[in-house]
Amino acid sequence: MTSVQSSEPEWTHLPEYQEVQDLLDFIPQAPTAYQAVGVLSGRLQEAGFAACKPGSLTRLQPGDRGFIQFNGSALLAFSIGESPLEAFRLVGAHTDSPGLKIKPDPVIYGSSSARLATEVYGGPLLNTWFDRPLSLAGRAALRSQDPLHPELVEVDFKRPILILPSLAIHLNRQANDGVKIERQKVLNPILTLSDNSGAGSGGSLQPDLLTEALAELLGTDTADILDYDLFAYDCTRPEITGLHQEFINAPRLDNLGLCLSAVQSLIKVSCFDGPLHSGIAAVILTDNEEVGSRSKQGAASALLRDSLELLQLACGGDRRSFLNSLPQSFMISADQAHGVHPNYPEVADANCRPLLNQGPVIKSAANQSYTSDADSSAVILDLCQRHHIPCQRFVNRSDMPGGSTIGPVSSTFLPLRSVDIGNPLWAMHAIRETAGCLDQHYSSKLFEAFWQA
């Protein structure tokens, strides 16, 4: 029998495809918000952005570029344009994704195994976490010379070390009819086999296998590991799928896809050889959006407002110029959107039905869970028309509440015009989500048009 292989679609040779490949390379490097900020900071520095420390901004002038990290998991990148005191042009996104966070003192012994106790972070689709090779990543806090400032180091095992096995169908005949997931009981992935089956979990009577593994990975003493922020993650690579290679299937597309688009677009615009953009162009990537943004590095803090004011002061402005610039400013809150699911079309609104590979989605809600209104939506619609970018609309069904974003939270502290947009996804908050390849390009193109307008 003659073997016939399908030919590679022509579009995979276009520049847009390179942006997809960039995303596929980025996601494995960013298993948690800490690694995401580290990788994006490295890209900014390679492009000529200066690494700044919080509170260290002095004098800035048109053409200057820089970035600031906050808590290792949030990032502000900025480019000073002409007339910097007039207005800010912001793109905001979040670095975190729903998942399973490792509890303190997590090792559970029993049934000849060692498991790790977890706590659910955000709102993941929990059934998608079973029977996959999982790894661990995040950061560890090590003892330093100064007890008030431990040494913080990124951690990534980069290989499968955990498994969360399902119960066999023979022992749970109702499994396919929907079974409640008991978080405390079943969300404890297995780390290894163990003959230490003594009662209890953790504690001084049993070895702390996780700390020992961390010490070996970091090349340090177990006594020097004071604490850690660790998350389980799917360590299989992202893939391009579809008959014509039109889909991206990957972990953490919400919201790493738009984090990457925003940063890469800012780099492109600020390093452009043509005329300098106007105002201050900035990307703000906050953490903890999936749990309400209520943290010092979250959108519900004073982080963004204070940072913008410091940028204005460094450009020669004052409190009055800062307050006067806000009504002239504009923010794009960039967080992924729901695409119409082919198997569940009835859960989408009758008229606003975003499709994959049909461009960014303007998200609206009467209850203000999104910031879009006629004024701010018109800005995006006009930019998309001028630059030949397809654009779509999303609202929830009137009988089905939806989620929210950093947009409404940020607007509470900053009285500026704002719009919520996103790329359409399937299976949002699953351990692997699906997006359209072309939408990654369309969002980048929109951000560039916004800063150059």
N, C-alpha and C positions, 0 to 999 in steps of 0.2 A: 504494500500500500504506500502510495506517495504521501510524504508529509508536507503539509502546506502551512506556512506560518503567516500570520497577518502582518502587513507592512506597518511601519511606524507612521503615525499621523504626521502630516506635514507641519502642523502648528508647533510641534515640539522643537523645531529649529528656530522659532521666532524669539525675539528678545523677551517677550512676556513669559515664556517658558523658563527663562533664567531666574526670574523672580520666584517662581514656584520651586525651582531647585534650591534657591537660597533659603526658602522657608523649610524645605525638607532637611537641609543641613542644620538650620538653626534650632529646630525643635528638640532634637536629641541632646543638644548642648545646653538646653534650658529646662531641666526637669522640675525645677522650682523657681520661685521668684528671685531667689538669691543668684542662681546661675544665669537667669535671664538678664538681670541687671548687669552682672559681670561681663557677659558676652557683648551686650549692646554698648556698654561703656568702652570696651576694647575697640569696637568698631568706630565709635565716635572719636576716640583718641587717635586712631590710625588716620582719620579724615582731617585731623588738625584741630579738633575741639580740645580745649584745655580742661584738665581735671581740676575742679575746684572743691573746696571743703565748705560745708554749711557755715555761714557766718563769715566767710573769708573774702567775699566779693569787694573789690575796691573800685578802681576806675575802669569803665568800659566805654568803648566807642564803636561807631559803625564798622562792621567787618569782623568784630570780635566774636568768637564762638567758644562755648564751654558747656560743661555738664557738672551736675552735683548729684551724688548718691545720698540717700537717706535710709539708715538702718540696713543698708545692703540690699534692700528689696524694692526700693522706689527710686525714681530717677527723674531729674529735670534737665533737659538739654535745651540750649538757647542759641540763637543767632541774632546779633544786633544789626538791624538794618538802618536805612536812612530815617531821620526823624523818629528816634526810638521812644520819645516821650509821648507820641501821639496815641498809640494803641498797641495792644497785644493781639497776636494771632496764635491761638492755642489749639493743639490737638491733644486730647487726653485719652488714656486707655489704662487698663489695669494689668498687673503682672501675675496675679495669682489665679489658680484654677481649683475647682472642687476636687476633693480627694480624701485620703486617709492620712491623718497625722499620727505619728508615734507618740504614745503617752510617756510620761516620766516613769522610770522603773518598770519597763514594759514586759520583761521576759516572763512568760507563763509556762510552767512545766506541767506535764501530765500526758498520759497515753503515749509514753515513750517519745515525746516530741517537745521542742521548745518553740513557742509561738510568741508573737509580739502583739501587745494590746494596742489598739488604735482608737482614735476619736475621729468622727466624721467632720471634715472641714467643708463648710458650704453645703451645697445641695447636689451631690453627684447622683447619677443613675447607678445605684449600688449593685444591681444585678450584673452590670457589665464588668465588674471588678473580679469576678470569679474565674478561675481556671486560666489565668494568664501569667506569664513570667513577669514578676515584679522586682524592682530594685528599690534602693533607698537613696535619697539625696536631701540636701538642705545645708545646714551649717552646724558647726560645733564651737562651743566657747571653751577656750583653753586658759589655764592659769598663766598669768603674766606677772611682771614686776609690780604693776599697779593694780591692787585689788578692785579699784573702781572701773578699770578698763581692761576686761579680759581680752585675750586675742581671739578674734572671730575668723574662722577659716571655713571655706566652702567644702562640702563633703558630697561625693558622688561615687557610689560603688560601681556604677557603670556595667553591671552584669546582673543576671537574674540571681537573687538570693532568697526570694520569698515566693510562696505560692498560696493562694486562697482557694482550696478545692471545694467544689460543690458536693453536696450529698447525692449519692447515686440515685437514679430514678427508681430502682428496685426498693429502696428504703424510704422513698418519699414520693408516692404515686401521685400526689396532687401538685407536684412541682410545676408542671406545665399549665396549671390552672391559676397560678399566681400564689406565691407564698410570702408571708411577711418576713422581712429580713430583720432578725433580732440583732441589733448592732452590738450590744455588749457580748453576746454569745458567739456570733459567727464571723465577725469582722476582725479576726485575729489571725493574720497570715502565718504560715509555718516557716520558721527560720531554718530548723535542722532537726534531725532525730537526736534523741537524748535519752540516756538511761537514768538521768536525774529526775525521778518522778516524785520527789518529796512534795508535801503539801505546801500550798501557798504559791505566790508569784513574786519573783524578785527577792529583795531582802538580802541580808548579810549571810544567810545560811546557804545560798546558792550562787553560783558564778553569774556575773553580769555578762552574758555572751555578746550583747550588742556593744557595750563599752569596750570589750576586748577586741571585737572586730574593728571598731572605730580606731582604737589605738594602733592596731596593726596597719590599717589603711593610711593613717596620718603619720606613722613612724614616731609615735610619742608614747609616753607612759600613761597607763589607765588613770593614775592619780591626777594627771594634769587635765583630764577631760572633766570639766565642771558641769556642763549641760549641753543640750543640743536641741535644734529645731529640725526634725526630720520628717519627710513625707514619703510614702510609697508611691511608685509610679510605674507605668507600663514601659518596659524598656525595649519593646520591639520597634523597629524603625517605621517612620511614616512611609506611606506608599502613594503613588499615583495609580488610580484605578479607572475603570470605565472602558468600554470598547474603543473609544477614541481618546483615551487618556485625559478625560475631562474633569476628573474628581481628585481631590486630595483627601486621603483618609489618614488621620493622625491624632495623637493625643494633644490636648491643650490648645487646640485651635482657638478656643475661647480662653484667653484673648491674645495669645502670642502672635497670631496672624496679624492683628492690627498694631500690636506693639512694634513688630518688625517693619511693617509698612510705614508707620509714622516716623521712626528713626531714620530709616533709609531714605525717605523722601526729604526729611530735613537736611540730611547730609548732601543730597543731590542739589537742593535749592541753594543752600548756603555756600557750596563750593562751585556754583555756576559762574562761568566767566563773564556773563552778561551783567546788566544793571543790578545793583543790590536791591533786595526786597525792602519794603517799608516797614516801619514799626519794629517790634520785637517778636520774632517767630520762635515758638517754643513747643516742646513736647513734654507733657507731664505724665509719667507712668506711676500710678499709685498702687499700693498693695492693699490686700484685705477687702477688696470689693465684694468678694463672694460671701463674706460674713458681715456685711453692713458698713464697711469703710471706717469703723470707729477705732482708729488707732493713730498713733503719732505719725505713721507713714501712710495713712489712709486719706481718702478724699474728704472725709468728715472732720479733718483736723484743720489747723491754720497753716499747714505746710505750704499749700499753693499760694494762698493770699500773701503770706509773709515773704515767700520767695520772689513773687512778682514785684512786690514793693522794694525789696532789696535790689532787684535788677534795675528798677527805675532810679533808685538812689545812686547806684553805681554809674548810671548814665548821666548823672548831673541833675536829676529831678528831685522833687521833694514830696511830702505827703499830699500837698494840693495837686501837683501834677499827676500823681498816681491815681487819686480819686477821680480827677477829671478825665483820665484816659479810659476808665472802665466802661463808661457808656459807649465809647467808640470802639471797644474791643469785641472780639468774637471767639467763641470756642466750639470746636467740633468734639463732641463726646463720642468716641469711637469704641463700640462694643458690638460683638457679633449679634446677628439677627436670626430669626427663625425662617427657614425656607419651607415652602409647602411640601409636606411629606407625601410622596406618591401613594402610600398605603393608608394614609389618614388625612385625606384632603378636607374632610368635614371639620377638622379642628381649626382651620384657617378662616379668616374673614371672607365673606362672599366676593368682595371686590379687590381688596388689597392682598395679593397673593404672590409674595416674592419667590422667584425661581433662581436656582443656582446658575451661575455664569451669565446672569442678566444684569450685573452691576450692583453697586452699593444701595442700601435700603435706608430711606428716611423713616425713623420710628416715631410714632405719635401716640399720645394717650391723653384722654380728657382728664384723668386723675393726676396728671403731671408726673407720672413715673418716668416719662421722657421729657426733655426740655423743648422739643421742637414745637414751634408755632408757625403761623403763616409767614411772619417776617423772616425767621431764621431758615425755614424750609426753602423759601424762595431763593435764598443765597445759594444753597446747594443745587437746586434745580437749574438756576441760571448758569452756574459754573459748569455743570454737567452738559448743558446744551452747548455752551460756547466751546467746550473741549471734546465734544463728541463722546461723552462717557454715558453709557446707559444708566438709568436711575430708576429705583422702585420705591414703593410705599408699603409700610406695615402698620397695622393696628391690630390689637387683640379682638377676638370675638367679644361682643358686649356681655356675654355670660361667662367669660373665662378670664380671670385676672392673669396678668403676665408679670414679668420681672421688671427690674429697674437697672440703673447704671450709675456711673459717677457723675453724670451730667446734672441731675437735680440736686445731688449733694453739694457739688461744687458751686452751683448757682445760688445756693443758700448763703454762701459766704462771699460770693463775687457777683454783684449785680451787672452782669454782662450778657449780651445776646449769645444764645447757645442752641445747638441742634444736636440731636442724637442720630447717628448713622451706624450701620454695621454691614458686614457681608453675610448673606444667607447661609445657614448651616442646617444639616440634618443631625439628629441625635445630640443636640446641645447638652452638655454636662455628662455625656457618656464618657467612658475611659478613652474611647476613640471617636472622634467626630468626623463628619464629611462636609467638605466645602467644594466650591467650584474653582478650578484653576485660574480662569480668567478674572474672577472677582478679586484675587490678590493683586493683580495688575491694575484693575480699575480703581481700587481704593488708593493705591500709591499715586496714580495719576491725579485723582481728586485732591489729595493732600498737596501735591506740587502746585496744582492750579490755584488752590486756596492761598498759599503763601505768596504766590507771584502775582495775585490779582491786584 
